[in-house]
Structures are given as structure tokens and as C-alpha cells.
Amino acid sequence: MNNEKKVVTLTYGCQMSERDAETLTEISRQEGYVTSNDLENADLIIINTCCVRESAENKILGKIGDLKKLKDKNPNLKIAVSGCMVQQPGALERLQKRAPHIDIWTGTHNLHEFSGLLHRSAAGSKVAEIWQEPQETIESTPLAEKGKLQANVNIMYGCNNFCSYCIVPHVRGRERSRKPEEIIEEIKSLAANGCREVTLLGQNVNSYGKDFDPPFDFADLLREVDQIPELLRIRFITSHPKDLSDKLIQTIASGKKLCEHFHLPLQSGSNSILSSMNRQYTREYYLSIVEKIRDLVPQATLTTDIIVGFPGETEEDFEQTLEMINLVHYSQAFTFMYSKRSGTPAATMNDQISLDVKKRRLQKLMSVQNEESHQLRQRMIGKFYEVLVEGPSKTNPNRLTGRTRGNILVVFNGPQEVIGSLVSLRIIEAGSWTLVGELETTE
């Protein structure tokens, strides 16, 4: 089988980017490629990009540059670069000048055309297809790969919020919801082929269905997915706080397979900064949402995103963010230093914060959150939790790993036969990020 064409896909960014990369890989398989991790012997390399932060872009640009060596060694190698970084206005011309060895450039709106781009490239052409606007809501390539335990499923595309720091609406377009029947059919196909956990994806899943008539919202969709027999768990990401409805919280509370985990990006604990960010809620409103979740879903875990060093952020503003960590009790926080994104309002705001200050604040924030995470996991010791067993641990292959319904990682000793099933584990040790459990005995 040495004559098989091999495709290697490199993915950067969020779960939406991961899902796009899976679509490109699936299209490549349909064109006769087999998936591989061997860059040195690849026939096609796909880089699906992210542009949310400057650090991500620099890392991607470095990788694109490194691939020129492989192209020089193997002129028949095809390299495709896709995704958000390419979709930015004016980016294509800059990237083509910087990386003339790339064969295919494509953005976020026309991934479904990748097959045709491959054919054109195979004929010897350099190909660049970037749609400036999505022409329609394209249904995803179904991921019916047998034995795939977990899968991401897009339920909508784009974003209408225009947070002042965020490039996403400019590269993903306006919100478009997929038809519920198409989503259900995709998930049923996945479940029939062994999938047991799905994560429903959208830049703001709480806006799902606002473009439908008659109304059919995200809570309605979750109730439908909850009825699919073979599924064991349903997750979703991301929820914008301003659109998190009481109906959705009640749906999670009453669902059978809906995991009690809310990823609720805070970004800042200061009302002044939230206003500058155009987040469209206050800290008081955010806390009221948290209170409803705690009342209706007391076992829920909350995770969040936080940005430090946004233009104009004072020490008092930053302290208010630290205070929110102690008020909400997050299981985990994804923390970032503010990064300028060309084309966003925040990039030209006055009072940009120095890198030294941003680094100091980030370290302080991480320290406070790490302690909060550690205390939460310590309180779990001695209790039993349901875990979906995902497979061997990446750090210790002799142990198995899985996640609680609240999305907290647990490692434990157990037989291979339990992979893909739900087990009950008693927590016996706890670190800041990982729990150690033991299988519940039936004695």
C-alpha cells in the first residue's frame, strides 16, 4: 500500500476550526487520500488556521515557512492553507507574497468546494478561492467515521455580536443556523457508527434558530438531540451570557444526556471594560445568570474565557475581574492577554496596555484561578462521578481517562473493555486540573 496518497491535517484555533479541518480531511479521503501524521512522506498537507490572537498567527506563519523545506524535497507535495487567517480582508495577497510555495488558499465560506480546488491544483495550477461572503448555509460533510467516540457538530455559522476586540464576525460572517432536521440526521449517522458524545458548535449557540420562522431555538434543538438513543452525552460551546435563556437552563436541568457544563465567557469583571468590549451585559447581569444556573442545576460546573490588558483596563478594573473568579467559582478559566486584531475597534483605542503590565496581570489571574480550580477538585475527593471512558491517558498509557459530566478530566486503572462506556468512579486524588479515580465495585 506504499502507493497510497497521504494527507496530513494541521489545525489551529477553536473547536469550530477543528470541525472545519475534519471536513477538509473527509473531502480529501473522498478524493482517495488516507489520513496520516507523517509530514515527511505526505502527499497533501492541509493547514487550517486561526487569527483570534497574534501569537496563533505567528505560530502558523512559522509552520507555513517550515513546510517550504518539504516542498523543496518533494515538488509533487501539495500544501493547502485554509481558515480564518486567510479570510481576513487583504490577507491573501500578503500571505501569497510571503509563502509562494503554497498550492491552495481557501477561506471559511467555501470549504465545501475543496474537492474542486484539489483537482485544479493537481492539474498544475496555483489556486486561491476566497468568498467574501457566505452564499448560503452549506450543510457539513457528515462525519460517519466508524468507531469515532466523540464528534463536533456545527449547528450554526457566523456571529452577530461584534465584540470590539474580536475578528470572528469579519472572517465567519453573519449568523446562519443549520436546519434542525439536517443536524439531527448528521448526529444519528454519527451515533449509528459508534459516536457516543457530541459537542454542538456555534460562535454563540444561544442565538441558534433566531433566523427561523416559525421559531425553533437552541433549547428546542437540545431536546430533540436528547432523544437519540445511542448517544450517551451532549455538550455545547459557546454560550454568550446575554442570550442564555431561562428556558435553556431549565432544559439542561431536565435533560437526560445534556451535560451540566456551561462555558460562559466573562472576558472582564469590570462594567467599564465590558462596555468598551461591546459585550452587552454587566457583571451584575452575569452574576444573576450564574445564580439561576446554581439554583436550577446545582451540580453544574462553569468555565470561562477572560482577557487581561484590554485598552483602558485599570488596576481597579483588573481587581474586579479577580473578584468575579471568587464569586463564580469557575472550574477552569481560559485566560489571555489582549492582542490587537487589525480591523477591530479595540485595535485603535487609546490607553493600550504595556506588555509588562499584561504579563503581570495574566500571571496573577492564573494564580487565583489555579487555586480556585484546586479547591474545587479537592472537594470532589471521596465522591462518585459518572465518567465516559475515552481511552488510554495521553500522559500515562497504562491508565484510562475520561471526563465527568461537568467536563473534568479523570484518570484511573481499568480494563480496556470499558472504553466507550459510562462508569462510576470514586475520586481518590485531585490536582489543579486532573482527578484520579477508582472504579466503583459492585460488592
N, C-alpha and C positions, 0 to 999 in steps of 0.2 A: 504493500500500500504506500510505497515511498513516492508514488506519483500523485498522491492526493494534494490538492491545494489547501494551504493552511491559512486561517485568518486569526489574528490576534487583536483583541479589542482592549484599549486602554481608556478608562473612564475617570473623569474628574468631576467633582461637584456633588450635587444633591441627589436624592433618590429619583427625581424626575430625569436627571441626566443619566442615571444608571438604567432607567427604563428605556430611554431613547437608545442607549448603547445596546441593550438587549434586542431592540427592534432591528437595528442595523446588523447585528450579528445573525439574527434569524433570516434576514433577507440574504445575507451572504451565504448562509447554509443552503438556502433555496437555489442559489446560483452555483452550488457544487463545492463550496469551501467546507472544511471541517475546522472546528474550533481548536485553538492551541494556545499555549502560554510561551511558546518558543519563538522569541523575537528574531533570533539569528537565522532561523530557517523559514520564516513566514513568507507567504506569497502576497498577503494583503494585511496591512496594519491600519486599524481604524483608531483615531484619537477623538473621543467625544469630550468637548471642552466645557469649561465653566468660566464665567467672568465676574462673579459676585465680588471677589476680592483680588487685589493686586497680587498678593502672594500666590494665589492659584494661577493667575495668568503667567507669572514669571516661571513657575514650575512647568507649566505646559509648554511655554516657548523654549525652555531648556530641553525638554524631551523632543520637541519637533526638530531642534537643531541636532540633537544626538542621532536622530534617525537618518541623517544625511550619510553617515558612515555606512549604514546598512545598504542604503540606496546605491552608494558608490561600489560596494562589493557585489551587489546584485541588481543590475539595471532593470530587471524584469519585475522587481518588487513594486507593488502599488501601495501608496500611502494616501489615506483619506483623512481629512480633518473636518469635523462637524461640530455643531452645537452653538452654545450661547456666545462664545468668544468671536466666532466667525460672523454671527448675526448682527453684531454691533454696527451702527452706521459708520461707514468709512473704513471698517476694519479689514475688509477683504483685500483692498489694494495694498495696505501696509503689510499684511501678512504674506501676500504673494511675492512682494519685493524681498521680504526677509527670508522666505523659505521657498525658493523656486523649485526645489526638489519634490514638492507635494503634488500629487497627481489629481486629487479630487478635493474640492472645497464645497461644503454644503451647510446650510443653517438649520434652524429649528423647525421651520414651517413645511419643509418638503422632504422629510426623511423617507416617506413612502415612495419617493422617486429614486431611491438609492440603487435599485437594480439597473435602471436605465443609465445611471451615471457610471456604474461599473462597466457596462457594455461599451459606452463611449470611450472610457479610459483604456479598455482592452484593445480598442482599435487604434490606439496611439495618441489620443488627444489629451491635453490638459483640460480638466473640466471644473467649472465654477458655476454653481446654481444656487443663488440666494434669493428666495422670495422675500420681498419687503413686508408683505402682509400675508397672513394665512388666507387661503382662498375658500376653505371650507373646513369643517371639523372632520378630519380624517380618522377613521377607526384604526386602532392599533393592530399591528400584526399579532395575532394570538400566540401566546407562549404556551404551547401544549407539549412542552418537553417532558417526556415521561420520567417520573422519579424526582421531579423538582419539588422539594418540600415547601418552599416559600416563594412567593411571587409578588412583584409590584404591578399594580393595575392602575393605569391612568383613568380617572373619571372626568377630568376636565383639563383644559389647557389655558394658559394666559393668566393675567392679573389686571384688575381694575383699580388697585389701591394707590399706586404712585407714591409710595413712601419716598421721602426726599433723598434718601441715601441709596435707593435700590434701582438697579439697571434692568431687573426682570421684565417689567411691562414693555420695555423698549426692545427686548430680544425674544419675548414669548408672545407678545400681542395681547389683545383683549380677551376676557374670559369667554370660553366656549365650552359648554357642557356636552359630554357624550350622551347618547341616548341610553336610558336605563336598560332597555332590553339588550342592547349590544354589550353593555358591561356585564350583565348577568350571564349572557351566553359565553363570554370570554372566561368568566370565573368558573362556570360549570365545566367548560372544557379543561381548564387547569385542574380542577378538583377530580375530574374523571381520570386524569393522568397522574395522580398521586400528590397533587398540591394539597397541603393541609392548613396553610396560613397565607392570607393575602393582606397586603397593605394597599389601601386605596389612596391614590396620589392626586394632589392638586396644589397649586400655589396657595389657594385658600379654599379648602374643601367645604367650608361653611357657606360659600357662595354657590355651591352646586345647585343647578336647576333654576336659578333666578331668570334664566333666559328661556324657560319653558312656559307654555300655555296649553293646557291647564297646569297649575303649579305641581311640582314634584320635587321636593327638596332633599337635602342630604340625609336627614333622618329617615325619610321615606325609603331612600336607596338602601340605607343600612338595614332596615327591617326586611327588605327583600333578600339581601345577601345573607342575612342571618338564617334564612330558611334553607339554604343549600346544604343538603345532608352531609356530604363528605367533608366539608370544611370543619376544622376544629377551632380556628381563631380568625378574627378580623381586626385589623388595625387601620389607622388612617393618619395622614400627615399632609398639610399643616393646617392648623386652625387659627384664623385671625380672631383675636379676642372680641372685636366689635361686632362680629357676626355669629358668635356662639350662642345659640338659642336655648331657651329652657326646654323646648321640645327635643333638641338633640341630647341634652344632658339626661333627660328622662328616658330617652331611647337607649342610651348606653346603660343606664341603671337597670332596665328591664330586659336587655338583650341576653341571649344565652352564650353566644360566641364572641360578642363585642368586648374587646379587651378594655379594661378600666385604666387606660393610659391616655392622658391628654397632653399633647405637645402644644403649649400655649405661649408663643413668643412674647416676651415682655419688652425687650430692647432697651428700655430705660425705666427707672423708677421715679423720674422727675417729670412732673407735668409740663414744665417749660420745655424740656428736651423732647418729650413726646409730641408736643405741639409742633416744634421745629421739624421733627421727623415726619409729620403728617400721619401719625398713627391713628388718629381719630377716636381715641379713648383717653381717659385719665387713669391715674393709679387707683383712685377710689373705685372707678367702674371695674377695673381689672380685679381688684380685691373682692368686689361684690360677685363677680363671676366665679372666682375661686371658692367663695363661701357657698354658693349654690352647688358647686361640684362636691365639696366636702359634705354637704348636707344630704344630697341625693345619692352620691356614690362614695361612701366613706372609705372604701378600700382603694380608691383611685390614687395613682401616682401622677405627678405633674413634672414635666420637663420644660425647658425654655431656651430661648436664644437671647443673649444680651450683648449689646455693643457698648464699649467704653471709648471715651475720647471723641464723641461726636462734637462737631463745631459748637463752641459756646458752652460746653459742659464745665461747670464749676465744681469745686470740691464738694459743695453742698449738694449739687445735683448727683454727684457720684455717691455720696453717703446715703442719699435716698434710694439709690439702686441697691446698695448693700443691705439697707433696711428691709427691702422687699424680699430678699432671699430669706431673711429670718422670719418674715411674716408668712410667706407662702410655703416654705419647706419643700423646695424642689428636690426631686430625686437626683436630677442631673441638670446642668446648665451648659449649653454650648456658647462659649464666650469668645468674643472677637474684638480686636482693635478696629476702630473706624478706618475705612480705606476709601479714598476718593475714587469715584467712578465717573469718568467723563460723560457728560450729557445729563447728569443728575443735578438737581438744585443744590444739594449739600456740597457739591464739589467747589462751588464758587461762593459759599457762605463765608462771612468774616469769622474771626476768632477760631481759626483752625488750631487744633491742639498739637503740641510738640510730641514727637515720638517718645521722648523720655518719659513724659507725663503719661502717655497712653500705656507704655510698658509697665510703669509702676502701678497704675490703676488695674490693669489686667491681672498682674500678679496678686494684688490684694483681693480682687474679686474671686480669682480661682482658689485662693486660700480659704476664704469664707465659705465658698460653695463646697469645697472638698470636705471641710469639717461637717457641714450640713449633711452631705451625702454619706459620710462615715457614720454619723449618729443615726441616720435613718436605717442603714443596713445593720448596725449593732442592735437596733430594736427588733430586727427580724429574727435574731438568733433564738432557736428553740421552737419556732412556729413552723407550720406546714404550709407549703405553697404548691400549687399546680404548675408544672413546667412542661412545655412542649420540647421534647428532646430533638436537637438539631443535628447532632453528630459528634465526632471527636473534637475536643478542645484544640484550638489553634496553638496554644502555648504548652499544652500537655496532652499529646495524643492518646495517652493511656487513660485519660478521663473523658467523660462525655460532658456535653454542655447544652444548655437550653435557656429559655427565658420565662420568667413569671408572666402572668397576665399584665402586670404593671411594667413589663419590659426591662426587668433587672436580670442581669446575667448570673447564672448559677452553674458551677462545675461540680461533678460528682462521679463516683465509681459506680459502674453499672454494666449490664450486658448489652452487646450490640443490638440485640433483638428489640430493645425499647426505642431505638431511633425512629422518629416519625410519629411517636405516640405521646399521650399525656401521662405523666407520672406525678405522684405526690412525693415531695422532698421535704425533709426536716432540715432546717438551716442550722449548721453546727459551727461555722466560722464566717466572718464578714470583714472585708476590706472596704476601701472607699468606693470601688467600682464593681467588685465581683464577690459573689457569695459562694460558700462551699456547702453542699448539701449531702444528705444521705437518703437513700430510698426508704420509703415507709414500708415497714414489714407488715405482713398480714397475720402475724401470730395472734 
